[in-house]
Amino acid sequence: MTPSPATHLDSAATPDPAAAHAAWRSERLSQVSGRTGAAALINYVPLDATEQEISEFPLSARRIAEEPGVRVRAHTVGITLRTSAGITELTPGVETFVDRLGANGLPLIEFGRFTIDAFSLDGTDVELRIYDAEAENLRTLTGIETNPYDPAWVLTGTFHAGEPDARVPWGFTRESDNGHTKAVPGTIAVRVGEADYSLLVFADGPALVLVFADATTGSISYAPGRFLRLDPVPDGDPIVLDFNRAFVPPCGFSDFFSCPIPPAHNRISAAVTAGENRARRTP
């Protein structure tokens, strides 16, 4: 039978999950190995009111309490500030206010192979993060160990909203960051393997993020855990957890990141044999 035009349209509109997963894998590698990818981070500098020199960059910076960003002073020509409005060159010797990093990946300060952003975990303090397009971690990164796509790891749970604007103290891979808070909009009730869980998720812009550990953590997959980004849904609605998209957090590519660690609620006893496992590097 010759397929009708509607059949052709339906087929074209339904992507092959395995092909979509392969495209996601390629995109992930491009992200972590880019100019400001996770593997390019080489240092971080916590800021306070005292102006500090940035060793990798001809620039000094400070932070005034309660301001939503940092103040920087260029020491030479050629340092640019990239914002959503475009690119401007910083005037040497003149202090310039730079906002904290936004969800759009801007603003960025650039000079030669180096890039800086101003990052805050929860707005209470700010650090400058320095990236190097020729970082050793970038040169040795050859890929990301990832499990083949498995439809059995596409699970459906139920989202249960919590208190509006709730913030929860969290643990981080950098011990000095412990106690910083995360916005926690609710939990996900889901069965994984032979057990039922109530998994805590935090907000990252418009998305939800699940930080979890499982029976593969530390032996096969990155420790202390992996991330899974989810589309938000209303209270009581089904929510899809596609563990094929579980990914290694930024601290799995550079020790200079501080990553949230899985809380007790999010430690899964089953082996989640899906998604990324760990960075692959040259011996």
Summary of the structure (lengths in Angstrom):
residues: 283
radius of gyration: 21.1
end to end distance: 55.4
largest distance: 76.3
contacts: 826
relative contact order: 0.16
helix: 17%
strand: 40%
